[in-house]
């Protein structure tokens, strides 16, 4: 069984990517994948999407493979129930993997003490400062140390998860997943260009496929369109900038590719129900924790 943790701070992409790897292609039917949550049910993600996470932490504790996706924010407080479940999985010698900022969850649980780990480059210094007992190697896109693996996110997420499938079933099982790798590369490419006015045609050219093929792949992997995925990433970046910087709203609108301030305010209000200024005030008044709901 593969257990994937979902919290309000989880990135939709980092949740969907391992789900896709373990349930499609030649891995189809070989794994039982369960989306687990601290409080099972529908979870509103910070990206504006919601997901069903019907399985409790008991399932995570009993899983053979545990995946902890990250998100735009560093989790601050780890609920004791999650710490216990992760330790129970580790005690059973389950494989445990973290993506991006998900490395902070494993570090906070004490599972990375004395181990090598990696995370997103922009989070590496913070990880070193908060958890000096962890050997942080930000130059490595993937780090594996005695059954616990971490990755920086982006294309390395697919590489790490495909590697786990390969460990179980050999290289033949992960053959034919070139389309997933190509999509992961595109996600990384697009995420680095959120300040640009990207179109579906731009993304299709970058992926070296037709717009129709790209739309099919996004629908299969994420249940959404490339354009909607791009809008979600822009909004996620905007929320991060509102929470962590003092940049004026006008500049954030440009940095996130919304163009005009009025369009940014409109799209942001549709997603969150708040103006950018109101969101900034509310989120700065209360720090994130891994179990807190997104407002």
N, C-alpha and C positions, 0 to 999 in steps of 0.2 A: 504494500500500500504506500502511496505517495501522499503526504499531507502538505498542503500549501497554506501558509498562514495569511489571513486577510485582516487588516485593521483599517481604521479610517484614514491613516496616513499612507496606505499602500498605493503605489503607482499602478494604474490599470495595465500599462504595458508590462511591468515587471511581474504582475499577477498572471497575465494572459500568456506570456511567453513560455514559462515552464509548463503551464497547462497544455499548451499546444504541442510542445515537444513530447510530452508523455502520453498524449491521446491521439496523435495523428501519424500519418505515414506508416512506417513499418513497426512503430511502437504501438499502433492501435490495437486495443484489446489485450495488451500485455500487462497493463497497470490499472489498478483501481486508484483513481485520483480523488481526493477529498479536500474541499476548501474548508478550512477550520478557522474558528474565531473564538475570541475570549468569551463573547456572548453570541451564540449562534443565531442566525437570522439574516435579514437584509442589512447590508452595510453601505452607508453613503461614503464613497471615496472622495478624497479631496479634489479629484479631477472633475467632479460634477456627475460622474456615473455612480450607479449603485450595483452591487453584486450580491448574490445569494451565497452565504457561507453557512450551510446548514449543520456543519459538524462541530462537535465540541473539542476542547483541548485534550480530552481523554484519547481521541482518535489520533491527534498529533503525537501524544506520548507513546502510542502503540505502533506508530508507522515504521516502515522500513527505511523510508527516505523522507526527510523533512526539508522543505524549502521555505526560507524567510525572505520574501521580496522586500525591497526598500521603497522609497518615495522621495519627494523633494526635500523632506525635513528629517532632521536627526531626532529620533525618539528620545525623550528625556526620562520618563519614568516607566519602569517595567513592572506590570502587575505581578504579584507573587504567583498567581496561578499559571501565568505563562512561563515564569522562571522554573517552576516545578515541572511543568510538562516538558520543557526543553531538557532539563536534567534527567528526567525519566527516559526520554528518547536516547540521550547520550549514554546512560547507564546500560541500555539494551544494545549498545553499539550500532544504533541506527546511523545512516549517513545523514549528515546535517549540512545544508548549504545556505548561504546568504547572498543576496544580490544588492550591490550598491550600499545604501545606508542601512540595509538589513544587517550588515556586519556589526553595527552598533548594538543591535538586539542581542546577538550572540556574545559580544564583549560584555555587555551589562549583565548577562546571565552568568558570566564567569567561565564560559565554555572556551574562550580563546586565550586564557591565561597561559603564557609560555609558548604559545603557538604563533605561527606565521599567518598573516591575513592581509587582505587587500580591500580596498573600497574605492569609491569615486575619487579622482584626483583632488577635487576641491574640498573633500572631507578628510583627507589623509592626516593633515596636521592636527585637526580637532580630535581624530581618533587616537593619535599618539599622545596628546595631552591628557585626554580623559582616561585612557587606559594604557598607561606606560608599561604594563605587564604583557601587552600584546606586541609582537614583532610585526610592525606595519611595513609592507613593501608596496608602495603605491605604483612602482614601475611595472609590477606584474598585473596583467589583466585578470588572471586567475591564480589563486593560491590554494593548495591542498595540503593539509597537514593531519595525518592520522585519522581519516574519516570525516574531517570537517573541511569543507571547501567554501571559499568566498570569491566573489568576482566584482569587477568594477561596474558592471551593468552594460547596456548597449549590446553590441555584437557578442561580447564575452558571456552574456547570459545564455545565449543559445549554445555557444561552445561548451560551457560548463555542463548544461543539462544534457546535451547530446553525449558528452563524455560519460555521464552517469548511466545513460541507456547503453552505451557501448560496453561499460563495465559488466552490465548484467547479461547482455545478449550478443556481444561481439560487434565488429565493425559493420557486418552486413545489415544489421538492424537499422543502423543510422544512415545507410546509403539512401540516396534519393531525397535527402533533406536539404539539398542545395538551395531550394526555394526559400526555406526558412532562414538559412544563413543570409541569403540575398536580402530578405525582408529586414532582418536585424541590422544589416549594414545600412539599409535605407533609413531606418528609424534613427540610427546614430547620425547619419548625414543630415536628416531633416531637423533633428533636435539641435544641431550645431548652427542651424540657419533660421531659427525662429524669428529673427528680426527682419527676414527677407519676405517679400510678398510671394511666397511659393504657391504654385498651382498644382492641380492634379497632373497636368502635362509635365511640369517640372519634375515631380516625384517619379512619374513613370519613366522619364528619360534617365534619371539617376539610377533607377532600378533596372534599366535596360529591358523593360517589358512594355507592352501596350497598356493604355489606361484601363481597358477592360480587364486584362489579366491582373493588374495591380488591385483593382476593386474587388475581384474575386478573392485574392489572397487576404486582403484586409477583412473581408466579411468572414472568411473561414477562421482566421486567427483571432480576431478581436470583436467580431459581430458588429462592425461599424464600417464607415467609409473612410478612405484616406483623408478627405477634407475634414470630416468630423474628428478624426484622430488628431489632425494638425491643430484644429481649433482647441481641442482639449489640452494639448501640450502647451499652446500659447497661454491658455488660462492658468495652467499649473505653474508655468514660469512667472506669470504676472503675480500670482498669489505669493510665490516665494520671494519675489522682489519687494512686494508690499510689506511682507513680514520681516524681512532681514535687512532692508536698506531704507534710506530716507529719500530715495529718488522721487522727484515729483511725478504725479500721475501722467503728465504729458510725455515725459521721457519714457516711462514704463510702457506706454502705448506704442511708442516707436520701437523699443527694445524687444517687444513681443510680437511685432508684425501686424498689429491691428490698424496701423496707419494713423487715423485720426483719433483724437481723444474722445470724441462723441461716440464713435463706433466701439472703442474699448469700453467705455462706461455702459453702453447698451448691452454688449456681449457679456460683460462681467456681471451685470445685474440679472440677466437671464439665467446665468449659471448659479449664482450664489444668493440672489435675492437682496444683495447689498450693493451700495456704491463702493468703488475702490477705497475711498477715504473711510467709510464706515467699517469696511472689512479690516483695514489696517488698524484702526482703533480697537476693534473688538479682539483681533487675534493677538495684538501686542499686549493686551491686558491680561492674557492667560497663555502660558507656554503650552506647546504641544506635549502630549504624552501618547504613548502607543495605543492607549485604549480610549482616548477622548473622542467624542463625536465631532465631526466637522460641521461648523455652523453655516 
